Amino acid sequence: MSQLQLATLRVESIEDLRRALDGADTRSIPLGSRVPKGSIVNAAAGDVLLTAGQWSADIRTRGSVTAQRISLGVKLDSQSTHFSFRSGREVFPGDVYVLARGDDVDHRVSGSIRYAFVSLRPELLLSHAAEDAWRESTGFWEKRRWFCASPPIRRLIARSIQTLVMEVLRSDVPVMGPALRQLQVELIEPFLWGFMFDESRRRERHTLSGTAIVRSVEDWVDGHSPETIQLADLCRALRLSRRTLQRAFTEVLGMGPARYLTLKRLTAARAELRQSDPAAATVTDIALRYGFWELGRFARDYRRTFGESPSETLSKGTRQTF
C-alpha cells in the first residue's frame, strides 16, 4: 500500500541544484563566489510529489522541462531575488507558476531562497481541480501559467505551504489510506488558491444565493461519509467553482468550505471516539481513519473545537451518554 515517503538531498554544489526540478534539463552557471549550500526534501504521497528546497546561491539557470508531470511552484520567502526571464519580472512569495513539458526554465536566483513544488500527472491535477479546470481539459494546465493573487492572499499561500512542509517533515506515523488521500489534497490545494484568486480573473457571481449554495452543499455532504469527501467532490457534484464556494461559505458561515469539511471530519472522529472501547482503540488509528495525518494539528484542533483532548474523549469510551 502506498504511504508517505521522505528523502533529503544535501546541496553542496551546482550539480546538486539540477535535482531541484525533477524532469528538467537545465544548465546552471554560478554568478558569484558563493558555493551553493542548503537542502532539498522530496516527499512522495502516492502519485503526488512535493519538493521543498532551502539554499543560498547566486546562479543563472536555463533549460527546459522534460517530465510528463505538471508542476506547480511557489517561492516561500522574501530573502532572495528570483527573477524570471520568461516573464521579465521578479517572482514574489506566494506567486504560483505552472511548469509543464516543453516549458522553459529561465531564471536567476540570488540570495537565500525557500521554495516548494508539487508535481502530479495532468489527469490527477484535473481531478483535483474539478470545476476550476476550465472545460475539464488538461490543456489549460499544460500551457505556461503564472497566477498572481493580491498581497494578502499571496502571504496566506506562502505561509500555508511553509507550514505544510514543516508538518510533513515532522510526520512520525505511517501515512496511508484515508490519511494519505487527505495529505494529497492538502499538498495540492494551497497552490490552487493562486489560480482561484488570480487578480486577472473576473469576479464570479453565481445565480444562487450564498444561503442556497451552503444548504445544497450541506444536503450533499450529509449523504456521504465525511472521511471520503474533498473540496473537488463538491465542485464537481454541484457544478460550482472554488471561488463561488468560498464566497458563499464565507458570507453565510464565516469560514471556507475546506474548514467546514474539516469540522465534519472532526465531528465524525469524535463520535467514533465516544463509542469506542479505550482498551481496543487508539486515538492515532481513529485520527488516521478520518484523514488526520498530522496528529499534533489534529489534537490541537480537536481541543479548540470540543474543549477536551481526543484521549480524554476516548478514555470515557462507551460510558458516554448520548
Solvent accessible surface area in square Angstrom, and as a share of the most:
residue,aa,sasa,rsa
1,M,184,0.82
2,S,66,0.42
3,Q,67,0.30
4,L,20,0.10
5,Q,117,0.52
6,L,78,0.39
7,A,60,0.46
8,T,90,0.52
9,L,34,0.17
10,R,147,0.54
11,V,0,0.00
12,E,100,0.45
13,S,35,0.22
14,I,28,0.14
15,E,114,0.51
16,D,21,0.11
17,L,11,0.06
18,R,117,0.43
19,R,149,0.54
20,A,14,0.11
21,L,23,0.12
22,D,95,0.49
23,G,25,0.24
24,A,16,0.12
25,D,76,0.39
26,T,9,0.05
27,R,151,0.55
28,S,22,0.14
29,I,107,0.54
30,P,69,0.44
31,L,81,0.40
32,G,40,0.38
33,S,118,0.76
34,R,123,0.45
35,V,85,0.49
36,P,6,0.04
37,K,117,0.50
38,G,15,0.14
39,S,27,0.17
40,I,0,0.00
41,V,18,0.10
42,N,62,0.32
43,A,2,0.02
44,A,26,0.20
45,A,0,0.00
46,G,27,0.26
47,D,62,0.32
48,V,0,0.00
49,L,48,0.24
50,L,6,0.03
51,T,16,0.09
52,A,11,0.08
53,G,5,0.05
54,Q,99,0.44
55,W,16,0.06
56,S,32,0.20
57,A,0,0.00
58,D,26,0.13
59,I,5,0.03
60,R,48,0.18
61,T,10,0.06
62,R,129,0.47
63,G,15,0.14
64,S,42,0.27
65,V,8,0.05
66,T,65,0.38
67,A,24,0.18
68,Q,127,0.56
69,R,52,0.19
70,I,2,0.01
71,S,13,0.08
72,L,1,0.01
73,G,0,0.00
74,V,0,0.00
75,K,3,0.01
76,L,14,0.07
77,D,12,0.06
78,S,83,0.54
79,Q,135,0.60
80,S,8,0.05
81,T,70,0.40
82,H,16,0.07
83,F,73,0.30
84,S,7,0.05
85,F,92,0.38
86,R,45,0.16
87,S,52,0.34
88,G,50,0.48
89,R,80,0.29
90,E,59,0.26
91,V,3,0.02
92,F,91,0.38
93,P,33,0.21
94,G,0,0.00
95,D,1,0.00
96,V,1,0.00
97,Y,20,0.08
98,V,0,0.00
99,L,12,0.06
100,A,3,0.03
101,R,141,0.51
102,G,59,0.57
103,D,13,0.07
104,D,62,0.32
105,V,8,0.05
106,D,27,0.14
107,H,39,0.18
108,R,94,0.34
109,V,3,0.02
110,S,35,0.23
111,G,15,0.14
112,S,46,0.30
113,I,4,0.02
114,R,63,0.23
115,Y,12,0.05
116,A,0,0.00
117,F,22,0.09
118,V,0,0.00
119,S,13,0.08
120,L,0,0.00
121,R,83,0.30
122,P,23,0.15
123,E,96,0.43
124,L,34,0.17
125,L,0,0.00
126,L,42,0.21
127,S,55,0.36
128,H,26,0.12
129,A,0,0.00
130,A,7,0.05
131,E,38,0.17
132,D,2,0.01
133,A,1,0.01
134,W,115,0.40
135,R,233,0.85
136,E,99,0.44
137,S,48,0.31
138,T,37,0.22
139,G,26,0.25
140,F,18,0.08
141,W,2,0.01
142,E,80,0.36
143,K,124,0.53
144,R,115,0.42
145,R,64,0.23
146,W,50,0.18
147,F,10,0.04
148,C,34,0.20
149,A,0,0.00
150,S,32,0.21
151,P,63,0.40
152,P,77,0.48
153,I,38,0.19
154,R,47,0.17
155,R,144,0.52
156,L,69,0.34
157,I,0,0.00
158,A,8,0.06
159,R,144,0.53
160,S,30,0.19
161,I,1,0.01
162,Q,44,0.20
163,T,68,0.39
164,L,14,0.07
165,V,11,0.06
166,M,83,0.37
167,E,6,0.03
168,V,2,0.01
169,L,73,0.37
170,R,132,0.48
171,S,25,0.16
172,D,126,0.65
173,V,33,0.19
174,P,80,0.51
175,V,1,0.01
176,M,67,0.30
177,G,17,0.17
178,P,38,0.24
179,A,0,0.00
180,L,13,0.06
181,R,122,0.44
182,Q,16,0.07
183,L,0,0.00
184,Q,29,0.13
185,V,17,0.10
186,E,33,0.15
187,L,1,0.01
188,I,1,0.01
189,E,15,0.07
190,P,9,0.06
191,F,3,0.01
192,L,2,0.01
193,W,55,0.19
194,G,1,0.01
195,F,2,0.01
196,M,7,0.03
197,F,49,0.20
198,D,13,0.07
199,E,117,0.52
200,S,97,0.62
201,R,35,0.13
202,R,212,0.77
203,R,180,0.66
204,E,50,0.22
205,R,155,0.57
206,H,65,0.29
207,T,138,0.80
208,L,83,0.41
209,S,67,0.43
210,G,8,0.08
211,T,73,0.42
212,A,36,0.28
213,I,0,0.00
214,V,4,0.03
215,R,161,0.59
216,S,42,0.27
217,V,0,0.00
218,E,58,0.26
219,D,106,0.55
220,W,63,0.22
221,V,2,0.01
222,D,100,0.52
223,G,63,0.61
224,H,83,0.37
225,S,57,0.37
226,P,34,0.21
227,E,45,0.20
228,T,76,0.44
229,I,5,0.03
230,Q,29,0.13
231,L,14,0.07
232,A,8,0.06
233,D,41,0.21
234,L,0,0.00
235,C,0,0.00
236,R,94,0.34
237,A,49,0.38
238,L,45,0.23
239,R,150,0.55
240,L,6,0.03
241,S,19,0.12
242,R,5,0.02
243,R,35,0.13
244,T,6,0.04
245,L,0,0.00
246,Q,56,0.25
247,R,37,0.13
248,A,0,0.00
249,F,0,0.00
250,T,72,0.42
251,E,101,0.45
252,V,59,0.34
253,L,70,0.35
254,G,62,0.60
255,M,59,0.26
256,G,15,0.15
257,P,2,0.01
258,A,52,0.41
259,R,89,0.32
260,Y,25,0.10
261,L,14,0.07
262,T,27,0.16
263,L,43,0.21
264,K,59,0.25
265,R,10,0.04
266,L,0,0.00
267,T,76,0.44
268,A,22,0.17
269,A,0,0.00
270,R,47,0.17
271,A,40,0.31
272,E,42,0.19
273,L,0,0.00
274,R,45,0.16
275,Q,106,0.47
276,S,18,0.11
277,D,73,0.38
278,P,61,0.39
279,A,98,0.76
280,A,88,0.68
281,A,25,0.20
282,T,68,0.40
283,V,36,0.21
284,T,47,0.27
285,D,74,0.38
286,I,1,0.01
287,A,0,0.00
288,L,29,0.15
289,R,108,0.39
290,Y,25,0.10
291,G,2,0.02
292,F,17,0.07
293,W,3,0.01
294,E,20,0.09
295,L,43,0.21
296,G,31,0.30
297,R,81,0.30
298,F,4,0.02
299,A,40,0.31
300,R,120,0.44
301,D,12,0.06
302,Y,0,0.00
303,R,122,0.45
304,R,173,0.63
305,T,55,0.32
306,F,54,0.23
307,G,62,0.60
308,E,22,0.10
309,S,17,0.11
310,P,4,0.03
311,S,65,0.42
312,E,75,0.33
313,T,0,0.00
314,L,14,0.07
315,S,63,0.41
316,K,81,0.34
317,G,1,0.01
318,T,92,0.54
319,R,185,0.67
320,Q,31,0.14
321,T,122,0.71
322,F,159,0.66
